[in-house]
Amino acid sequence: MARYKLLEEDEMGYFITHTSGLYLEDAQEMLKRHQKYFPNKIWLIGEEDEEEYEEAKRERHYNDRAVDGWEDLFNY
């Protein structure tokens, strides 16, 4: 089943992804809501690439031996 994304026009005139991984009905509902609350912006629905969706869905692996704060050093 195809997935869709909601695109928003930025101040330079380019479209950036606002929300991705949506079904068509959800994307249409979100589009109507954003057009109502943000009438000065241009909103579009775009079809998402399967490759892009699979990459975002893939599980990420983190280094569990890394320390980035005191919470990682002390077990409270």
N, C-alpha and C positions, 0 to 999 in steps of 0.2 A: 504494500500500500504506500502510496506517495506521501511524503511529508512536505510541509510548507513552512515558510518563515515570513515574519512580518518585517518589512524594511521601512526605515525612516530616513528622510532626506536631511543631511546635515547642512551647516551654513555654507559649505563650499559647493553644494549641489550634487554631492555624491550620496549614494544610498548605502546605509550601513545596516547590519542585521540587528534588530531590536530583540526579537524572540525567535528561536528556531525549534524544530522538532514538533510542529503542530499538525494536527489533522485539519482538513479543509474547513470544517464547520467551526472549529475553535479559532482558526486564523481569521475567518470572516467576522466572527463575533468580536474578536479583539480589534480588528480593523475598524468596525463601526464605533466601538467604545473610544478608541484613540482619536478618530476623526471628530467625535463629539467633544472630547475634552481638550484636544490640541488642534483646533481648526487652522492655525497658521502654519502647520507643518504638512508635508506631503507624505502619505503612507501608502505602501503597496504590499501585495502578497506575492511572494515568489516561490517557485518550486525549489526544494532543497535537493542538492546532489546526493545520491545514495552514498557515494564515497565520503562526502563530508559528514553525513549523518553517522555512518559507521565509525568514523574516526572519533567523533565526539562521544559516542556511546561506549567505546572501548575503555576498559578499566585501566586506570593509571597506577603505576607502581612508584612507590616512594621509598627512599632510603630510610629504613627504620633504625639505623645506627647514627643518624645525623642529630646534632644538638643545635637548636636555635633559640633556646631560652632556658631559664632556670627550672621550668616545669619538667623538662626532659631529663634533668640531672637528679631531681629529688622526687621520690615516689610518695606523694601525699594522698 
